């Protein structure tokens, strides 16, 4: 068949996706092999994958394909997360925009019906993208966090923890999202520094009868809109400026409420004016102060962030609009002294990006300390390994050692409903089913309906279920367990075989939300870790350095990139620049390098196919024996290096190793060295060896770029099996001497070609070459290829410089080029002087580093040794260049 000019991925990718699927290569069932299990971090069901997901999915596919080709029973479980806040928000928007329906107009059951319809319509988009990217997942195992069994598992775990006294309900100061109208956990709040203002406000000191006096106390506040909720003013007991106010009250502006002056060392006398307004309903520190000093809690905000009746003024106005009106009114009343620019931190809801409000609210919480202790030990003991550990271990430890209780209730409808029922007397019954809750109620001697009063309590009872749902993360922390039905069907064959999973690949931004909590769940419910290794990818950022996300809308469309460049090129583009844990900048030009790499391999295929047409049994290997021996050793060295990169989870470095091996060593050097001359035949043994090398290269590259490698593998030769299930071979030993000879050949060819170009000697013009070296034997093995590659008609070894020749220095050896044309020594001298100046400056910088005592003491011995070698090499190079100049 005739091959296209360039590689065309569109038809190829669709063909192999369908073929692999039809062969069920990626479907896994327990057998006698060792399992390699990966569970996909479930993307939200709210739409499309961004480039952060693309990186994550690509890394997982590389590891899974590598494991499958290494004899493991690879199982990669796909799935998605119901994403309570994000999905409910999308459904609410859709209903209002497309159908003119408000959530408040619907019953819970009606809303849930619309939510499931939305999920069915948009949920499949993610799976289509995952398939287009080439991910080798087991499509028979797709999981969703609201599936019936999964739902039951979440409820079962809630009840279990409640019965263990590890879940409780209580009124606490929590983070409130006014846009989503729900509570948030501490981890769902992102903090951002902004330029705000401090407002200096007068609070009049009250007389004995409660009326304001002429005396006032000045208070600096960032949030004047909360003044109406003030229930006290606090000063430091050691601050003499306020000692006379002991037992006094001050008047809260705008609402004229008399509140006490309290004294507490919590207040920093040096901050602001030294006096603090205390608003227990709207600040956690104020709340704690209020509890300590018995101050009333006055909540002035509605759940949507507007002012309520308790504010008395500006009722119904949005909090930020109210801030402006409060400032204006204070100014009009002569109570605003000044405004001051001030850098502060605000908390934003991770989902809605609304400014979070601290709020007193009755919520459900998990007592985290007992769970955290097990999760901390699992990692610090090395039972669970983090990569890169040096970057994230300290962060992980700090969070678990300082953990707070987890607020798990959300004021939403989309999610697992909290399994708690209440009777008319306020008694709470926690159970897996309503029937069980009713049974508890009917046997409760303290309930309003004592036992025996109702014939059929299940059909007639006053119990009402809690209206809230559970935090999304409370379901996803069970992911590695429940995708194998480990909670709902404990001890089943799948959970026994696939759990614990092998490696978790995820982003560093959910180390607390998800990773730590999964370890907690695994240790608590399975009594064993959920995975052995955690590989943290870096953040994918845009050209402005912003994290790519759906909220910002700054991520390229994955399907558009695949249509334009092909899936392999997209995978290459994102992997080549993404060392574990380090952020990477990505834009739409990143896959271009991958596309060029595809074309390089494709052109190599076309060249090998040209060789095939010229194969002859009578041709001799001639100059190709060294090329074959060298590449065989190069291949084995690269395989060993690649295997180490896999073990260290350095996948980007592994791709760079393969890229250099294929682009440079195979395409640029090996194929050139074995290429027969014009109209010359190709030796059959050399051709077969070349196909064997090419095949092994495609085998090694396949986990990174599955489509192009499978296609080329089948075009190279007739095959009885597919590449994606072909087994990798282990690296054999290699000879460093041969590798050194090969590198010398490359350096000399490159150096002599550069000398030809600089001296305007055409490649067709043959030259005579004289080599002055301390080790002539090194050149014996490469002599034939060297003569062919640089068009040398005569090669000799000398012990003295050769006059009337072009001199060039490569490494520590001198090369003298003789042509029929007269030699321009001025041009040579200019080049040698440039080289000499470069090496002298280089030596100067090395000497400076080596003379730095701090560097010598703090640097690793191998780093110091490397610098000393650089010094020796530079000194030797300078000596050779100076000798060459003196011989001109």
Secondary structure, 3 states (H helix, E strand, C coil): CCCCCCCCHHHHHHHHHHHHHHHCCCCCCCCCCCEEEEECCCEECCCCCCHHHHHHHHHHHHHHHHHHCCCCEEEEEEEEECCHHHHHHHHHHHHHHHHCCCHHHCCHHHHHHHHHHHHHHHHHHHHHHHHHCCCCCEEEEEEECCCHHHHHHHHHHHHHHHHCCCEEEEEEEEEEECCCCEEECHHHEEEEEEEEEEEEEEEEEECCCCCEEEEEEEEEECCHHHHHHCCEEEECCCCHHHHHHCCCEEEECCCCEEEEEEECCCCCCCCCCCEEEECCCCCHHHHHHHHHCCCCCCCCECCCCEECHHHCCCCCCEHHHHHHHHHHHHHHCCCEEEEEEEEEEEEEECCCCCECEEEEEEEEEECCHHHHHHHHHHHHCCCCEEECHHHHHHHHHHHHHCCCCEECEECCCCCCECCEEECCCCCEEECCCHHHHHHHHHCCCCCCCCCCCCCCCCCCCCCEECCCEECHHHHHCCHHHHCCCCCCCCCCHHHHHHCCEEEEEEEHHHHHHHHHHHHHHHHHHHCCCCEEEEEEECCEECCCCCECCCCCCCCCCHHHHHHHHCHHHHHHHHHCCCCCCCCEECCCCCHHHHHHHHHHHHHHHHHHHHHHHCEECCCCCCCHHHHHHHHHHHHHHHHHHHHHHHHCCCHHHHHHHHHHHHHHHHHHHHHHHHCCCCCCCEEHHHHHHHHHHHHHHHHHHCCCCHHHHHHHHHHHCCCCCCHHHCCCCCCCCCCHHHHHHHHHHHHHHHHHHHHHHHCCCCCCCCEEEEEECCCCHHHHCCHHHHHHHHCEEEEEECCCCCCCCEEEEECCEEEEEECCCCCCHHHHHHHHHHHHHHHHHHHHHHHHHHCCHHHHHHCCHHHHHHHHHHHHHHHHHHHHHHHHHHHC
